[in-house]
Amino acid sequence: MLFNATQHKIVLKRVRIAQTFWQKFKGLMGEQRERFDYALVFVLGRESRAGASIHMLFVQFPIDVAFLNAKKQVVDLVENLQPWTLNCTPKKPAAFVVELPAGTIEEKGLKKGDAVEWKRTSGTRVCKCFLFLSQV
């Protein structure tokens, strides 16, 4: 579950974690729009602008993106990022990238500065610790 702790509301019920090289490499490439009803959280390893950059190559539908710092606070938001976009870099360094179905940011009222938490859909561990302490 992806939860906005600042606003005390659920953003999405399902979460997938992209932590390994292969999971990060694949991302949403080849995913079908109808099946993308979850938050895809990329665990980056450290805060960075360049390291948090994403692309939309081989992604066939628009998405929303939330960039989070190591404290899991939203530092940048991008709505309706279009397929085949070559580069999307956050305005501030991020340690996590959360890809969301298009329209989620507006629908759920996600804002810069909001604190976000998640629990892996297939697991039971709540991810509240800093990235360098966590093996989510």
C-alpha positions in Angstrom: 0.0 0.0 0.0 1.2 3.5 -0.8 0.1 5.9 1.9 0.3 9.7 2.2 1.3 10.1 5.9 0.9 13.9 5.7 -2.7 13.7 4.5 -3.5 10.4 6.2 -4.9 8.8 3.1 -4.2 5.8 0.8 -2.7 6.7 -2.6 -2.8 3.2 -4.1 -3.5 -0.2 -2.6 -0.7 -2.1 -4.5 3.0 -1.4 -4.5 5.9 -3.1 -6.4 9.5 -2.4 -5.5 12.2 -2.1 -8.1 15.5 -2.6 -6.2 17.6 -4.9 -8.3 19.4 -3.9 -11.4 17.0 -5.9 -13.6 13.9 -4.6 -11.9 15.1 -1.0 -12.3 16.2 -1.6 -15.9 12.8 -3.1 -16.9 10.6 -0.7 -15.0 7.3 -0.3 -16.9 8.8 -1.3 -20.3 6.4 -3.8 -21.9 3.7 -3.3 -19.2 0.1 -3.0 -20.4 -1.9 0.1 -19.3 -4.8 -2.1 -18.1 -2.4 -3.9 -15.7 -0.7 -0.8 -14.3 -2.8 -0.2 -11.2 0.0 -0.1 -8.7 2.8 2.2 -7.5 6.3 1.1 -8.8 8.9 2.3 -6.3 12.5 2.6 -7.5 15.0 2.3 -4.6 18.0 4.3 -5.8 20.7 4.0 -3.1 21.4 7.7 -2.6 20.0 11.1 -3.2 20.8 12.4 -6.7 19.3 14.4 -9.5 21.0 12.6 -12.3 20.7 9.2 -10.7 17.0 9.7 -10.3 16.4 10.6 -13.9 14.0 8.3 -15.8 13.0 7.7 -19.4 9.8 6.4 -21.0 11.3 4.3 -23.8 9.2 1.3 -24.6 6.5 2.5 -22.2 3.2 2.7 -24.1 1.1 5.0 -21.9 1.5 8.2 -19.8 2.3 8.0 -16.1 2.6 10.3 -13.1 5.9 10.4 -11.2 6.8 11.4 -7.6 10.4 11.9 -6.6 11.2 11.5 -2.9 14.2 12.3 -0.8 15.8 9.9 1.7 13.2 10.9 4.3 10.5 9.8 1.8 9.2 13.4 1.4 8.0 14.5 -2.1 10.6 16.8 -3.6 9.2 16.9 -7.2 6.1 15.8 -9.1 5.6 15.2 -12.8 2.1 14.6 -14.1 1.2 12.9 -17.3 4.7 12.0 -18.4 4.3 10.9 -22.0 5.5 7.7 -23.7 8.9 7.8 -25.4 10.1 10.8 -23.3 13.9 10.6 -23.4 14.6 12.2 -20.0 12.8 13.3 -16.9 15.1 14.7 -14.1 13.8 15.9 -10.8 14.4 19.5 -9.8 15.8 18.3 -6.4 17.9 15.2 -5.5 15.8 12.1 -4.9 16.5 8.7 -3.3 13.2 7.1 -4.5 11.2 7.4 -7.7 7.5 6.4 -7.6 5.8 5.7 -10.9 2.0 6.0 -10.7 -0.9 5.6 -13.1 -1.6 8.9 -14.9 -4.0 11.1 -13.0 -3.1 9.7 -9.5 -1.3 12.9 -8.4 -4.3 15.1 -9.1 -6.9 12.6 -8.0 -5.2 11.9 -4.6 -4.0 15.5 -4.0 -0.3 14.5 -3.7 1.8 17.6 -3.0 5.5 18.6 -2.7 6.6 18.1 1.0 4.1 15.3 1.7 5.6 12.3 3.5 4.9 9.0 1.8 5.2 5.4 3.2 4.6 2.1 1.6 4.3 -1.6 2.4 5.3 -4.1 -0.2 2.1 -5.7 -1.6 3.5 -9.2 -1.6 5.3 -8.8 1.7 4.7 -7.6 5.2 7.6 -5.3 5.9 6.8 -1.6 6.2 9.5 0.6 4.6 10.0 3.5 7.0 13.7 3.6 7.4 16.3 5.4 5.3 17.5 3.8 2.1 21.0 3.0 3.4 19.5 1.2 6.4 16.8 -0.7 4.5 16.9 -3.8 2.4 13.3 -3.6 1.2 
